[in-house]
Amino acid sequence: MNNDSKKFIPFGKVSDISSETGMVGKTVEGKPVVVFKKGNSFCALSNICPHAGGRLSEGTFDGEVVQCPLHGTQFNVETGEVVAPPATRPAEKIPVRVSGDSIEVEVSAGGAAPRLVPTPLPPKSVLYWWQLGGFALGAILFWVLQFLYQYYFLVGEELSLALIRSFALTGTTLIGCALFSSAIFKWFPRTAQHWRFRRYFGVSGFGFISLHVLTVLYYIYGFSYSAVYFSYNPIRNPIVFGSLAFFILFMMASTSTDWAVVKLTPRVWKFIHRFVYIAYVSAIFHFILMDPFLIKNFAGAFLVLITLLALFGQLFWFYRIASRRQFRSLGSVVGILIILGTLLVGYLVFSQ
């Protein structure tokens, strides 16, 4: 008997895929498969994105096209063809049929789980370096404007405070832009081809946050550990919130490369980068408790606007995706716990 022979294997019931959910991903005989409900018919693809291995079932589906959650590649669910980059290879199409009230997919019976072979990383193009250089120049210019505004208009030409505040405002604003861009890519799928800018925003934001940390340690605390952590209660000592945010952002920035996605595997990479929600909330509480008056100016108001847009976008898509899964997935449970935890900490912070 040939263990690699193709045959139809039960995937689930027709009722498992509602019109609202639109898709369900499962592993069948060791092969990750995602089945889509398109009108009154069903179609299936490999659940592994051929670009970097993202799980398509964790992305978004609009009834015609599925978008990978990692880099925003879009695939036609009937043919597997690439609708929008960065992937260049189509997703594998899986034959599917309905037998009574059951959905069956054709896979290799008894075969070993397939090994992911991501698209080879292409050499960096001239356009890539121009984009990266242009973005870096723009980020530095944004910080210069923040610094000049703080130095000449807000802190009375005091260099240390101007540096500390401008680095903090620049870093948190750029990270907020990174989070908001994720929501934009889902609202306007065609824009997802520019997914690298989300990475640029996030990594450059962490860079300025690192400079903020260094200037605070130098000017305020003289690199004294005991002075920094006089208390481990984050309400009394908001640096604890900031330290948590910094540690998570460091993990994210250090793995924000195509190489890291391949080496860690997309599932582990995605797990690490989901901690950004805890980091962002921690940074907000740190900011509020350390210097609440800092937002009472133009630069602070702009940061508040970006923060509100980022939070709205993330909450909108959390509800949209979790509701499709009827709030039963692990991601939905974790998301709800993060929201409840944020509300509890927020109550403790604002009740002081």
N, C-alpha and C positions, 0 to 999 in steps of 0.2 A: 504494500500500500504506500502511495506517495503522500507523505505528510504535507507537502506543499501544494497539493491540488486545490483548485479553487472550488468553493461551494458556498451556498447561501447559508448564513448563520443568523439565528434570531437576534435582533437588536433591542426590541422593546415593543410596546403596544402603540397603536396609532394615537391613543389618548394621552400618551406621555408627552407629546409635542403639541401644545396648544397654539392657537393663532397668536396669542400675546407673546409666548416664549419664542416661538419661531425656530428654535434649534435645540438639540440635545447632543452632548458629546459623551461617548463611552469608549471603553477599550474592549474590543471583540477579538478573541483568539490572539491576544497580544498586540493587536493593531489599533491605534487610536483613530476613531471614526467620529465624524460629526454629521448628523442627519438634519436636514432643513425641511420645513414645511413651506412650500411655495404655492400659495393658493390652495387647491385641493389635491396637489400632488406632492411627492417627496423626492428629494435628491440628496446625495451624500458626497462628502469629500474626506480625504485624510485630514485628521484634526491637527496635523503638524504643518505649520507654515514653512514652505521651502526656503524662505529667506534666512530666518534665524531660529526657527523652531517654536515660535509662539503657538499657544493653543487657540485655534480659531473659535472654539466654543466659548472662550472667555472674552471674545470681542463683541462687536455689535453687528446686528443683521437687520437690514431694512426691507426684507422681503424679496430682494433681488441679488444683493451684494453683501458679502460678509467682510468685515474689516478686522485685521489682526490687531490684538491689543498691544503688541510690542512696538512696531514701527509704522502701523497704519496701512500696510499693504491691503488692497481690496481685491477680492476674487469673485467672479461670477459663480454662483453656487451650482448652476446647472452644468457648466463646462469646466470649471476650475481655472479658466483663463484669468490672467492678471488684468484688472481694470485700472488700478492705480499703483505706482511703484511704492517702495523701492524693490520689491521682489522682481526677478526677471523670469523665473520658472513658474509654470502653472501649478496649482495645487492638484494633487492626485485625485482623479474622479473615481468614486466607488459606486459600482452598480448597486441599485437598491430596488426592492419590490415589496408590495403589500400582499400578504396572504391572510385573508380573513381580517382579523383586527390586529394582526402582528406585522411589524416591519422587519424585513430581513435584508442583510447586506452581504455582498459577495467578498469574502476574504479567504486567505490561505488557511485551511483547517489544520490546526495543530502546529502551525509555523511558529518560529521564534519571533519575539518582538523585534520590529525593524529598528535598525540603527539610524539615527538621524544624521544625514550628511548635509549640513547647511550649504547655501550658496557660497562659494569661495569669496573671501573678502577681496574686492577689486582694488587696484592701486588708486591712491588718492588723485583725483583729477585736478587740473588747474582751477576749475570752477570751485571745487571744494576748498582749496586753499584761499582763494579770493573771498569766499563766503566767510570762512573762519577768521581771516584777517580783518575783514570789514566789520564783523560782529565784535571782535575784540576791541577794535578802535572805537566802535560805538559805545561799548560798555565802559571803556576808560573815559570817554568824553562825558558820559552820563555821570560818572563819579566826580569828574572835575567840576561839573555844574553843581552837584550836591555839595562838594567841599566849599566852593566859592560862596554859595548861598549861606552855608552854615558859618563860615569864617567871617564874612563881611556883614551879614544881616542878623545873625541869631546869637552868636556866642562872643561878640566883642573882640574879634581877631585873636582868639585864644587857640593856638595851633592844636594842642592835645585834644580838646573837646571837638574841634572841627573835624579832625581825623577820625576820632572814635565814632561820632555821629554819622558822618558821611559814609564811612565804610559799612556801618550797620544798615542805614537806609538803602544804600545801593544794593547790598547783598540780599536783603529781605525782599526788596522790590523785584529784583531779577528772579528770585526763586518763586515769588508769586506769579510772575509772568510765565514761568515754566509750567506751573500747575494749571494756570488758565489756558495755556496753549493746548494742553491735553483735551480740555473740554471743547475748544474750538475745532480740533481735528475731528471730533465725533459729530459736532453739529454740522460741520462743512467738510465732509470726507475728502473732497478733492484737495484740501489744504494739507492732508496728512503726508503728502509727498515731501513736505518741508519739515519732517519730524526731527531732523538734526538740530533745528533751532531750539527745540525744547531742551535738548541736551546742552546746547551752548548757554541758554539761560540758566540752567541749573548749575552747571560746573562753574561758570563765571560768578554766579551768586555765591557759591561756596567759597570761591577765592577771596571775594571781598569780606565775607563773614570771617574767614581766617585772619585777614588783616585787622578786622575789628577786634578779634580776640587778642591778638598780639599787642595791639596798641592799648587795650584795656589792661592787660597784664603788666605792661611796661609803665604806663603813666599813672595808673590808679593803684595797683597792688604791688608793684616792684617785684613781680614774679614770686610772691610769698603765698605758698599753698594754704597756710593756716589763715591768712587774711581773706583769701578767695572763698574758702569753704569754712567760714566761721560757724555755719549751721548747714545741716543737710535737709532742713525743712524748706521746700521750694517756695512756700508762701512767705517765709521770713527772709529767705535768701534766693532771689529769682535767678541767680547764676546757676542753680541746680537745673532749672528749666533750660537755660541756655546751653549748659553742658550736655544735656541729653540730646538736644537738637543738633549740636555740633557733632557729636559722636555718630549719629545716624547719617547726617549729611556727608560726613567724611566717608563712611562706608559706601554711600551712593556715588559720590564723586569719583572715588577710586575704582569703581566698577562701571563707570559710564563710558565704555568703549565697546566696539563691535567684538574685539578679541575677548573681553570679559564675558560677554553674552554667550559666546561659543564655549569657552572654557568652563564656566559655571553651570551651563545648560540653561535654557530660557526659563524653565520652571523655578530654579533656584534664584536666578537673576531677578525674576519678577517678584519672588517672595521678599528678597532684600529691599527692593525699591518700593514695595508697598508700605514700608515703615516711614515713608516720606510724610504720611498723614500725621503720624505721631510727632515727627520732627517739626512740622509746620505749626501745629497747635502749640507745641512747647515753645517755639520761637515767639508766637503771639503772646503767650502768657508772660514770657520773659520780658518782652518789650513793654507790655502794659504795666507790669510791676516795677520795672527799673526806672522808666522815665515817661509817665503818662502824658506829660505836657509837651513831649517832643512832637506829637501829632498835630498840635495846634498851630500849624503853619502850612505853607503850600506843599513842601516836600512830604510832610507827614500826612496831609490830606490825600496826596497822590498815592502814598503807600496804603492808606486805608481803602481807597477805591480799588486798587489792584487786589488787596487781600479779600475784600468782599466779593469781587468777581471770581477769584480763584475758589473761594469756599462755595459760592453758589454753583459754579460749574461742577465741582467735585460732588456736591450733594445731589445735584440734579441727575448726574449720570449714575451715581450710586443707587438712587431710588429707581431709575429707569431700568438698569440692568438687574438689580436684586429683585424687583417686582416681577420681572420676566421669569425668574427662577423661584417665584413665590417665597422669597426670603428664606429658602431652605438650604442654600449652599453655604459652605464654610466661610467663603468671603463675605456673604451677607451677615452671618453671625458676628464675625470679627468686626465688620464695619459698624454694626449696631452697638457693639460693646465700646468701640472707640468713640462713637457719638455720645453714648451715655456717660462714659468716663470724662469726656470733654465738658459736658454739661455740669457734672458733679464738681470737677476742678474749677470750672468757671464760677460756680456758685460760691465755692470756698474763697476764690480770689476776690470776687466783687463784694463779698459779705464782710471783708476785713475793714 
